[in-house]
Amino acid sequence: MTMLQHCTTYKRLLPVVLQVMVFMLTSSISSASRFVSNGPFLTITLKDSDPASTNNALVSSPNDGAEITKPWFNLENIRPNVLWSVQSQGKPLPNWIPSWHFLRTTVGYQYESMKRLPSFVEADLKFSSESIGIDLEIQPSYEFDSKRSVLLVQASRGVAHLMGKFATKKDRWLQLVRGCYQLNLPSNPTLGAVRITPTLDLARGQASCLLEATTGSERTKAVLNLEYDNPTLTVVHSLDDRNTIAPEISLYNARILYHWNIALDSGSIKTKVDPTSAVQVTWTDRSLTGKWVTDFRLPLTGTTLSALAADVRVRRQFSF
């Protein structure tokens, strides 16, 4: 694609982006009773500096030996992400389209992918029909980096649903088809429900199926994930209201993973243990102005101190 075609594409997309942003701003101000603004949410990443770059801010130039001063602040170090959405509190157009009962528009920005343009724009529209009892959900989205449009369409009736994914920039429009059906067994004292979710990935040429069986108390669930690359068997069990464990075994290579999730009053702690690789812990602490997310990874393999060193990443999300 030539530079002229890129400029023409940006000129066509810029008015659309501006209209979406103006709509999000005006809807939250002039239609406060019908729409509500969520965000913007700003997330930055705080991490320890690389030991190789812990020198002074002055570095020597390889050409003339002169010293070049590094900038004291660089956005690439904190990797800012911004998420802003506007959603309806009731039916967006009750007089014109009474079956349309939900609308949400979201704009996302990731500094690493697109520094001067939003990363994606997406919408979520939900319709329902009381006469036939079918709910319809439509999710269009556009990715500015890949210039790809994606459309998700899902028709559901209770737990059962049928979903199709359509996208551009590919050989075929139809990318994925997924269905879900749940059979409730109220008369069975031990087995409460069985759910089957087959998936056909046309883009990758693969098929998979997810089988779930839940006990009558809903405290234990067995999940058989028949993926093409790595089929797994997982048993999810709630010890109490806060602690949930989930051992997982791979049916392909007998690899075992251990999951332990703890629900806190103001967040959660998620632990994943791979005896052959590492221990990963994610701690989320929520507050009125946002949340803190700390990722901790401790390798279990290696013979040197640098290989066994823990990797800690801290992210902070601000809610405005």
N, C-alpha and C positions, 0 to 999 in steps of 0.2 A: 504494500500500500504506500503511495507517494505521500509527500508532506502536504500537498494540496488536498488530498483526500482526507488526511487526518484533520486538517483545519476545518474542512467542510463538515466532518462528523462532529467535531467539538462545537461548531456553530449551531448545528441542529440540536445537540443535546443540552447546550447551555440554557436556552429558554425553558426547556422541560424541567431542568433542575431548579431553576429560579422559581418557576411556577409552583413546584412542589414545596419549596422552602417558604414561599409567600403564603401558600395555603396553610401550612403547618403553623405559621406565625399568626395569621389572621384568624384561623379557626379557634386557636386557644384564647384569643382576646375577645372577638366579637361573638363567638358561639360557645361561651364558657359553660352554659348549661347543657350543651349537647356533646361537646368535645373536651377532652382533657389532654394536657401536654405532659409527657413523661420524659424528664431529662431537661437539658442534655446531661448525659453521663460521660464523664471524662475519666479514662483509665490510663495511668502511667505506670511504668515498670521501673522499680528501683533495684539495682543489683550491684554487687561488689565489682570493682574495677578489675580488669585483667592484670594479673601480676606482671605481665610483660610491658604494660603501659602505665605502671605506677611510678614513672619517672617524673621529673619536673615538667612544667608546662612548656619549657623551651627544648626544642630538638634541633639537631644540626642538619643543615641542608647538604645533600651529597654532592652538590655542584660546586659551591664556592665556600663551603665550611661556615656559612653564616647561620645564625640562629633564627628559627622561625617560631613565632609565638602561636601556640594552639588556642583556639577559641575557648573561653572559660565555660561556655554553655553550648551543648549540641543536642538537638531534638532527637537524634538517632539513639542517644543513650537512654532516654526514658520511653521511647516508642509510644507516643500518645495515640489513644483510640477514643473516638467520640461517637456516641450513639444517642439519637434523638428521635422520638416517636410521638405521634398524636393519634389518639384512639377515641372512638365514640363511646359515650356512656349509655346510650340507648340506640334506638333505630336512627340511622343517619337521615333517611328520607322516608318518614312514616307515612306521608300522604301520597308520595309518588310510587315508592317501592316498599310496601309493607312487609314483604318477606325478607328484606335486607335488614338484619338486626345487629351487625357489627362491622366496623371498619377501623383498620389501623394502618398508618403509613410510617415507615421507618427509613431514616437516612443514617448510614454508617460511614465513618471515616477512619482509615488506618494509615498512619504516617509511613509505614514501611512499604505499603503497596502503591499508594498514590499520594504524592506529596501535595499536589495542587488541586485535586478533584476528589469528590466523595468516592469511597470504595464501592458502595452499592446503594441502591434505592429499592425498597420492596414495599409491598402492600399486602394486606390480609383482609379478605371480604368473606363474610359468612351469611348464608341464606338458609332459611328453614321453611318447610311447608308442613303445616299441621294436618292437612287433609291426607297426605300420603306418608307422613312421618319420616321424611328423608331430609337430612341436612347436607348442604353443599358449601364447600370451602374452596376459595380460589386465592392463590398466592402468586402474583406476578412479581418478578424481580429483575434487576438489571445490574450487571457487574461492569464497572467502567474500565478495569484493567484488562480483562479479556474480551470486552465488548460483546458479552453473551447475555442473551435474554432467557430466562427460565420461567416456566409456568407450571405450578402444581395445582392439580384439580383433584379433590377428594369428595366422594359421596359416601355418607355414613348413615346408618340407622342403628342407634344404640352403640354398642361396641363394635359391631361389624362395619367394615368400610372397604372401599375400593379407591385406590389412588393411582394417578398417572402423572408422570413427569415429562414435560416437553421442554426442549432447549434448542437454541440455535448454535451456530459454530461447530456443528457436528455433522457426521454423515447422515444421520437420521433424526427426525424431529422427536419421535417417541423414544425417550431414554430409559424409562423404568416403569414397571407396572407392579403394584403391590396390593394384596387383599388381606383381609383379616376377618376371622369368624370365631366366636366364642360360644361354647356349649356349657351352660350352667347345669350343675347336678345338685339341686337342693336336697334330694332324698338320700344322697350318699353322705355318710357321716365323716368320711376321711377325705374324699376328693370333692372339692367344691366346684371347680370350673376347669375347663380345658380350652386353651386358645391356640389357634394355628394361624400363622402369618407367612404365606408364600410370597416370594419376591422374584421377579424376572428382570434382570439388569440387561437390557438390550444393548447398551453402549459397550459394556464389557463382555457380553456374550456369556453371562453366568446366571445360574439360578440358585436360590437358597430358600430355606424354610426354617421358621422359628416355631418351636413347639413349647408351650408353657402349661404346666399343671400346678394348680393352687389348692392347698388344703382348705377344708371348711372353715377353719379359724383364720385363714388368710395370713398366717404367720410364717408359713413355709411355702416356697415355690421352687419347682424344678424347671430349668430352662435348657432345652436342647437346641443349640444353634447350629444348623446344618449349612454352614458356609462352605463355599467351594475350596477356599484356600486353607482355612483353619476351623474345622468343626469343633465345637466345645460343648461341655456339659457343666452347668452351674447350678448350685443349690443355694438359694437365698433364704436365710432364716433370721427372723427378728427375735433377738434375745429378750428385749423389752422395748419400751417406747423410744429409747434413745440409741440402742446398740443393734446393728445389723451386720451379720457376717455372711460372706458369699465365697466359698471355695470354688475354684474353676479349674477344670482339667481339659487339656486339649486331646481330642480323639485322634489327632494326626501324629503328634510326637510325644504324648503323655506329659507334656509340660503342665505344671501346677502353679496356679496363682491364687493368692489369698487376698480377699477384700474385707475391710472392716470400716464401717461408716458409723460415726458418732454424731448425733443431733444435739447441738447445744442451744441454750436459750437465745443466743445472739449470733448463731452461725453453725458451722459444722466442721468436722475433721474426717477426711477421707484418706484411708491408708491402703496401699497396694504393695504386696510383698511378692517379689519374684526371687525364689531362692537361688536361681542361677544368674541373676543380673543385679537387682538393686531393690531398695526400699524407697517408695515414693509416698510422701505425705503432703496433702493439701489442706491448709487451715484457712477457713473463711470466717471473718469476724465482721458482722454488720453493725452499722451505727445509723443515726438519723441523717447524716450527711454523706453516706456512702458505705464502703466496706473495704477492709484489708484482706488481701489474698496472698498467702505465703506458700510457696512451693519448695519442698525440701526433698532432695534426692541423695541417698547414700548408697554408693556402689558396694557390692559384695564381692566383686572380682577384681583382680589386679594384684601385683606384687610390689608396687612402688607407692610412696605416700601421695604423689600427685594423682595416681589412678584411683586411690581410695578416698580422695578428698570429697567432701560433701558439696553439692551444688545447691545454693539457696537463691531463690528469686522472690522478690517482694513486689506486689502490685497494689496500687491504691486507686480506688474508684471514688470520684466525687460526684455527688448528685446535686444539681442546681435547680 
